[in-house]
Amino acid sequence: MKKVTFNTTDGLLLTGIWHLPQKPTGKVIILAHGLSVDKDEMGTFVVLSEYLQDHGFAVFRFDFRGRGESEGNSVDMTLTTEQRDLAAAVNFVVKNGYKQIGLLGASFGGGHAVFYTAKHQIKLKALCLWNPVLNYDHTFLNPYLPWIIDRKGHMKKDFQEKGWSTYKGSTFMIGKKLFDEMENNFPHVALKKITIPTVIIHGDKDTHVPYDDSKEYVTNLKNGQFITVENSDHGFHKNPYKEKAIQASLAFFKENL
């Protein structure tokens, strides 16, 4: 592993980790993590990166602003800033000489990966989505899964009174601007613009992001496939679910990158 830093267009310093195979390659996979985690994705991205590295791929995982070792405050995070960070990561990889680029987005990072791909397909060869947030209304604004329903009223009050709230009852802070942007941005619609090979991998016991959304919206893709990880909750943090998600991702990138 090799730690590096790179800049966003608005002057923040982000931190990333390279996983480089023994044999030089022009193939790289960029990993975009979820909302309240960091480039490790609770350890899952570390295992995934090492596995892909062992199979000949270069891997680059990084911290979005306000998380992990990157600069910035999570309260100031918006969909716009997340897109800016992801674009900076892709540009950094390109500047390092990689031309065959795959992108993997997990959970909240899945939506960002969709938006980026829809606008910059010429830079990417393949897109992999792990339990992605494809409909902000279903997951955050008018949720029907239990993890956030109980906090919806509290968060709304916080946004009105303070302009920020905590996420999932933790100390992780998010701002009202992020939720305001969610009302006018639709990852599931952006999927319709994507023509590069894309796979959605989702656990059918996900309690955080609707499995049914992924199952429905994969039909919006022109070149998409859907893989169910049976009995898995959100994140693929435990085996055998982690292993299945990683194996499916490897097979996909081997075929399309």
NUGU-310985 format. One record per residue (C-alpha): y, x, z; residue in one letter. Coordinates in steps of 0.5 Angstrom, whole numbers, padded with zeros to 4 digits, always signed. Example, Ala and Ser with C-alpha at 12.3 -4.5 7.8 and 13.67 -1.06 7.14 Angstrom:
BEGIN
-0009+0025+0016a/-0002+0027+0014s/
//
This chain:
BEGIN
+0000+0000+0000m/+0007+0002-0001k/+0013-0001+0002k/+0020-0002-0003v/+0026-0005-0003t/+0030-0009-0008f/+0037-0012-0009n/+0038-0020-0011t/+0044-0021-0016t/+0048-0024-0009d/+0047-0017-0006g/+0041-0018-0001l/+0036-0013+0000l/+0029-0016+0000l/+0023-0012+0002t/+0016-0012-0002g/+0009-0009-0002i/+0006-0005-0008w/-0002-0005-0008h/-0004-0001-0014l/-0011+0000-0017p/-0014+0007-0018q/-0013+0007-0025k/-0006+0006-0028p/-0005-0001-0031t/+0000-0005-0034g/-0003-0012-0031k/+0001-0014-0025v/+0001-0020-0020i/+0007-0023-0016i/+0005-0027-0010l/+0010-0032-0008a/+0009-0034+0000h/+0011-0041+0003g/+0016-0043+0007l/+0016-0041+0014s/+0011-0035+0013v/+0012-0028+0010d/+0009-0023+0005k/+0003-0023+0009d/+0002-0031+0008e/-0002-0030+0015m/-0006-0025+0013g/-0009-0029+0007t/-0004-0025+0002f/-0006-0018+0004v/-0014-0020+0003v/-0012-0023-0004l/-0008-0017-0006s/-0013-0012-0004e/-0019-0016-0007y/-0015-0016-0014l/-0013-0009-0013q/-0020-0007-0012d/-0021-0011-0019h/-0016-0007-0023g/-0010-0011-0022f/-0003-0008-0019a/+0000-0013-0014v/+0007-0014-0011f/+0008-0019-0005r/+0015-0019-0002f/+0019-0023+0003d/+0024-0028+0001f/+0031-0028+0004r/+0031-0029+0012g/+0023-0028+0012r/+0019-0022+0014g/+0023-0015+0013e/+0028-0018+0008s/+0035-0019+0009e/+0039-0026+0010g/+0038-0032+0015n/+0033-0037+0014s/+0039-0043+0015v/+0042-0041+0009d/+0036-0041+0004m/+0036-0046-0001t/+0032-0048-0007l/+0037-0044-0011t/+0037-0038-0007t/+0029-0038-0007e/+0029-0038-0015q/+0034-0032-0014r/+0030-0028-0010d/+0024-0029-0014l/+0028-0028-0021a/+0030-0021-0017a/+0022-0020-0016a/+0020-0021-0023v/+0026-0016-0025n/+0024-0011-0021f/+0017-0011-0023v/+0019-0011-0030v/+0023-0005-0029k/+0017-0001-0026n/+0014-0002-0033g/+0010-0008-0032y/+0009-0012-0038k/+0003-0017-0037q/+0005-0021-0031i/+0002-0026-0027g/+0005-0030-0022l/+0002-0034-0016l/+0005-0039-0011g/+0003-0041-0005a/+0005-0048-0002s/+0013-0048-0002f/+0013-0042-0006g/+0009-0046-0011g/+0015-0050-0013g/+0019-0044-0014h/+0014-0041-0018a/+0014-0047-0023v/+0021-0048-0023f/+0021-0040-0025y/+0016-0041-0030t/+0019-0047-0034a/+0025-0043-0035k/+0022-0036-0036h/+0015-0037-0040q/+0017-0031-0044i/+0016-0026-0038k/+0009-0029-0036l/+0002-0029-0038k/-0001-0034-0033a/+0001-0038-0027l/-0004-0039-0021c/-0002-0045-0016l/-0005-0045-0009w/-0004-0052-0005n/+0003-0052-0008p/+0009-0057-0006v/+0010-0061-0013l/+0014-0067-0010n/+0019-0066-0005y/+0019-0073-0003d/+0012-0074-0001h/+0012-0067+0003t/+0019-0067+0006f/+0024-0072+0005l/+0019-0078+0006n/+0013-0075+0008p/+0006-0079+0009y/+0002-0073+0012l/+0002-0072+0020p/+0005-0065+0021w/+0012-0067+0019i/+0012-0075+0020i/+0013-0074+0028d/+0019-0069+0027r/+0023-0073+0021k/+0028-0077+0026g/+0029-0071+0030h/+0030-0066+0024m/+0035-0072+0021k/+0039-0072+0027k/+0040-0064+0027d/+0042-0064+0020f/+0047-0069+0022q/+0050-0066+0028e/+0049-0059+0027k/+0047-0058+0020g/+0040-0054+0021w/+0034-0056+0025s/+0027-0052+0027t/+0021-0053+0022y/+0014-0055+0025k/+0017-0055+0032g/+0017-0048+0032s/+0024-0043+0032t/+0024-0042+0025f/+0031-0045+0022m/+0032-0049+0016i/+0039-0052+0013g/+0041-0058+0011k/+0043-0055+0004k/+0036-0054+0003l/+0034-0061+0004f/+0040-0064+0000d/+0037-0060-0006e/+0030-0063-0005m/+0033-0070-0007e/+0035-0067-0014n/+0029-0062-0016n/+0022-0064-0018f/+0017-0059-0019p/+0012-0064-0022h/+0017-0066-0028v/+0018-0058-0029a/+0010-0057-0030l/+0011-0061-0037k/+0015-0055-0040k/+0010-0050-0038i/+0005-0048-0044t/+0002-0041-0041i/-0005-0042-0038p/-0004-0045-0031t/-0009-0047-0025v/-0008-0051-0019i/-0012-0049-0013i/-0012-0054-0007h/-0016-0056-0001g/-0018-0063-0001d/-0017-0063+0007k/-0010-0061+0006d/-0006-0064+0012t/+0001-0061+0010h/+0002-0062+0002v/-0002-0068-0001p/-0008-0066-0005y/-0007-0072-0009d/-0001-0070-0012d/-0004-0063-0015s/-0010-0067-0017k/-0005-0072-0021e/+0000-0067-0023y/-0004-0062-0026v/-0004-0067-0032t/+0003-0066-0033n/+0001-0059-0036l/-0001-0057-0043k/-0006-0052-0041n/-0008-0053-0034g/-0014-0053-0030q/-0015-0056-0023f/-0020-0053-0018i/-0022-0056-0011t/-0023-0052-0005v/-0028-0057-0001e/-0026-0059+0006n/-0021-0054+0006s/-0014-0055+0010d/-0008-0052+0008h/-0007-0045+0006g/-0014-0042+0006f/-0014-0038+0012h/-0021-0039+0014k/-0028-0037+0010n/-0031-0040+0006p/-0025-0043+0004y/-0021-0036+0003k/-0026-0033-0001e/-0027-0039-0006k/-0020-0039-0007a/-0019-0032-0008i/-0025-0032-0013q/-0023-0037-0017a/-0016-0034-0017s/-0019-0027-0020l/-0023-0031-0025a/-0017-0034-0027f/-0013-0028-0028f/-0019-0024-0031k/-0019-0029-0037e/-0012-0030-0038n/-0008-0024-0036l/
//
